[in-house]
């Protein structure tokens, strides 16, 4: 039995229903920004600073492993040195070993790998084509040039436009690895592109109806949370992976571990994380303010004072009162959670994630995205 009265629509009036977000960050509209979110969420690229800086061969070896079915098999223990210039304790030793053993990359005469030298398009073309299933036997005559011709023809060089001897930047690799994910494997080369034919299936990604990588759907399947982060607590006590390998978002914007923990010192934060991408999503009570000065999304913590229902359906809640402030509900998950069938009761002390929306009359309303009790 619930221990308080639930209110019908007379107290609040009817609610204008608008779109609701899930707790994940919104994909940016630009092509590059969207591609960057995909490859970072996949764990292929992990740093965002100096996007125009060159990528070394060691860094590229790590990207290749992270883009392969071996991405979960690389440990942090000391590796096995295959090259004279890659010590067993080199940070990329294990990645270089796998990349070499699988034939994605090769060393130089004299037994060196040159891990700190910039990676060239020549290296990238061979590596990505090999990941797709192509071998030297698929190219007659000048294998290097014919492989590059095929590389360009199937779209792996789209938005990059680098020549065979050009070095690659971090932003070049964003395009390259997104193109890899969105390209049919060799076995499916002449088939219509679908979720089961593209390379992205290796990492469990699917396509949207318009043929792009469906990032949100993929992330949702591995999303854990919400968990409450309070004053003095640390994110490392919540997530099951090293925070040094993680990417952080606070209220939908790129952030840092320290900024999130500082926000929790000023009020509760709700934490979600994705084990595959090692992404941490946090929502604070302070919220995030947009360019228009309106607070866009955040968290709230307090006492569940009341649950309100619409006049047309007394079984479906339309809003709640949390410490006297109204938050609206229009997603089926939240409607169930706050209904008589859910586990929440009046006077429960809960935390919620909310998203601000403006209705057709210009009124700003906060909608419940998720909750933690």
N, C-alpha and C positions, 0 to 999 in steps of 0.2 A: 504493500500500500504506500502510495505517496503521501507525504505528510503535510501538504499544503494545497490550497486551491489553485487550479490552473484557470487562466483568464481567457475569455473569448474575445473576438475582435472589437467589441464595443469600446474597450479601453484605449485602443491604439488606432483603429481604422484599418482599412485594407492596405496591404503592402504592395508596392509596385515591384514586380519581379524583374531583376536584372541579372546579367551573367555573373557567375562566380568562378574564382580561381581555385586551383588546388594549391597545396603549400609549396610547390616548386616555383622557381623563378620564371618569369615570363620570357619567352624567346624574343630576342630583339628582331626588328623587322628587316634589317639589312642582311644581305646574303652572307657577307663575311662574318658578321656577329653571330648569325645562326650557326654557321659551320664551326666557328670557334667553340661555341657552347657544346656542340655535339662531340667534337674530338676531345675536349677537356672532360666532359662528362664520362666519356669512354675510358678516361685515364691515359690516353695516348700522349697528350701534351699536358704538362702540369704547371708550367710557369707562365706568367703573363707579362712580365717586365721585358722591356727591350724587344718588342715584336719585330723590329727591323734588324735585329742582330743576327749574325750567322749562327747556324747550327753545326756543332762538331760531329764527327763520325761516331764518337762515343754516345752522344746524345741521340743521334739518329738510330743507333743500334737499340737503345732503350725504347724509342718510339715504335720500332718494328715489333719488338717483343710484346709491348703493351697492346699492339693492334692485332696480335695473333692469339691462337688458342693456348699459348704458353704464358699468358699474362699473369696467371695466378700461381705459376710454378717457380717463380724466381724468389729465392730466399735472400736474406740479408747476411748470411754467413759468408766467410771468405771463399772466393771462387777458385776456379782452376785456370791458371794462366796459360793461354794458348800462344800468346805473342810476347816477344822480348820486351816490348815497350808497354805492356799492360800487366801490371803486377797483380798478384792474387787478391790484394786488398784494394784494388782500383775500384772506384764507385760504380763503374760500368762494366767491370770484368765479367760478371755473370751474363749480362745482356749481350756483350760482344761474343762470348762463347756460344750462346744460343744462335745469334745471328750468323755466325760463321759456320756452325755445324749444320744449320738448315739451308745453307747456301744463299742466304739473303745478301750477305756482304762477304767480301774477301779481303785478305791482307795484301801486303806488298812483298816484293822480293826482299830477301834478307830477314824474313820472319817478323816484320813489324806490322802493326795495324794502323798506327798514327791516329790515335783516338781524339787528339786535340786539334787535328786539322779540320777545316771546314768541309762539310759533306757537299758533293757536287750532284747535279741532276743526273749524271751518268750512274752514280751509285744508287740514287733514288729509283730510277727507272728499272734497273735490274732487280732491286729489292721488292718493289711493289708488284712488278710483273710475276716474280717468283711466288709471292704470297697469293696471287690470284691463280696460281697453278701452272704458269708457263715455264718452259725449260728452254735451254739452248737449242734443242732439237726442233723447236717450233719455228726457228728462224734460219733460213738458208743464206748462203753468201756471207755478207758482212753482218755478223750476228748483232753487234752493238748498234749499228745504224738501223737495221731492220726492227730490232726490238724497240728502239726509240720511235720509229715510225708507227708501230703498233700502239705504243704507249700514248702517243698523241691522238691516234685515230679513235681509241676507245674512251677518250676524255679524261685521262688521268692528269693531263697538263692543263686542264681548263682553269682559268683564273690565275695561273702561275706564269705561263709563257716564257719559261727560262730555257736557254739552250743547253746542249749536252755538257758543256764545260763550265756552266755557271754554278756558283755556290748558292746555297739555299738559306733563306732566313726562317725565323719562327713562323711568320705569317705565311710564307710559301708552304710550310709544312701543314698549316691549318687546311689550306685548299687541297694539298696532295692527299692527306689522309681522309678528308671528307670524300674526295673523289673516289678513293679506294673503297670506302664503305659502300658507296652508292653505285658501284660498278659490278656487273655480272662476273662471276668467276669463269675460268676457262671452260669448265665443263658445261656452263650455261651460256656460253658466248652468243649464240644465235637465238636465244630464247627471249621472250618478252620479259622485261625487268619486273620482278616481283620480290616480296620479302624472302622467298625461298631460293632465289637465284643470285641475289647480290652478296657481296663479300660480308656485309654487315651482319649476316646471320651467324657468323663465327662468334660475334660478341653478343648475340641475342637481340640485336636490333631489328626492328621492322620498318616498313615504309608507310608513309601517309598515302592518302588517295591520289595525291599529285606527284608521287614518286620520290619524295624527299625522306630523309631519315626521321622517323617518329621519335624524337628525343623524349618528350614528356611521357609517352606511353611506356617507353623502355625504362625510364627512371622510376616511374611509379611502382613498377613491379618489384623493385629492389629497395624502395623507400621504407625506412624504419622510423617510428616516432608517432606522436610527439613525446619528448622527455622534458621534464622541467629542470632548468638550470637556475639555481638560486645564488644569492650573495655568498661569495667565498668558494663556490664550487668551480670545478674545472671541466672543460669539454672532454679531456682525456679520460675522465671517469665515466663518460657516457658512450663514446664511440669505440668500436672494437678494433680500430686500426690506429696507426701512428698519426698523431696530429701534424707531424712534420711533413707528411705526404698528402695532407688534405687541402682542399680549396674551400673557402668560407664565403657565405652570403648572409647578410643581415638585412632583414625586411626587404628582400628582393634585390639588394645591391651587393656588389663585390665587397668583401670585408676581410678582417683578420681574426684570428683566434683571440687576441688581446682585446680587440674592440667588442667582440661578443661577450667576453667575460666581464669587461667593464660595464657593459649595458646590463648584465645580470646583477651587478652590484647595486644598480639603481632601481631594480625591480625585476621580477621574474622574466626569464626568457624561455621560449619553447624551442626545442631542438629537434630537427629531423636529420637523418643522415642516409647516404646511399653507400652501401658497402663496396659495390663494383666501381663506382666512379670516385669514391673517397671524397664526396662533397658533403658539406655540412650546411644546413639551412637553419638560421635562427631568426626568431621574431621577438622583438622587445616591446615593453610597455610604452616606450617613448615613440615608437613607430618611425616611419620614414616620410619626409615631406617632399612632395614633388615640386616641379618648377612653378606650378600655379599657387604654391603655398598651402595646398591641401594635403593633409596627412593621408597617405595612400594605403599603407598596411602596417600591421603591428600585432601586439599581443595584449591581453588584458587578464587580470587575475582578481578573483573576488568571490563573493557569495551569490549563488544563483537565487535571486529574489522571486522571480516569476517566469512562467512560460505562457506565451500568448498564442491563441489560435484564431484562424480566420472564420468568418461567419458562414462560408460556404462548405467548410470541411472541418468539423470539430476534432478530427483525429490527427490533423497535420499541423504542427506548430509553425507559426510564421515569424516569431521573434522571441527574444528572451530579455530579461532584465538582470544585469550583473552589477551589483553594487549601485543600483539606481540608474545605470546607463543602458539604453536600448540597443540591442544588436539583432539584426534581421537574419532570417534563415530562408534559403531557397534551394539548397542542394539536398538531394534525396538522402545522402548519408547523414547529414546533420538533422534533417527532419526526423529520421528514425531515432537518432541518438537522444533527442530531446522529447520524443513522443512518449506515450504511456508504455510503449513496447521497449524503450531503451532502458539503460541502466542509471541515467541521471535523475536526481530527485531535487526538489526544492530544498534550499538551505545547504546543498552541497557546495563545498569550496572548490572551485575549478579554475582552470586557465583556458583561454581560447586564443586562436589566431583569427584575425579579422582582416577583411579587405574593404576599402572604402570605394563606393560607387555613387555616381550621381544619376538620379532618375530623370525622367522626361520633363519634370517641373523644376529641375535645377536644385533639388534637395539632395544633400550628401547623406548617405546612409552607410553604416558599417554592417557588413555581412559576415557571419561566422563561417570560417573555412574548416576549422578543425578544433579539437579540444583535448585537454588532458585533465583527468580528475585525481 
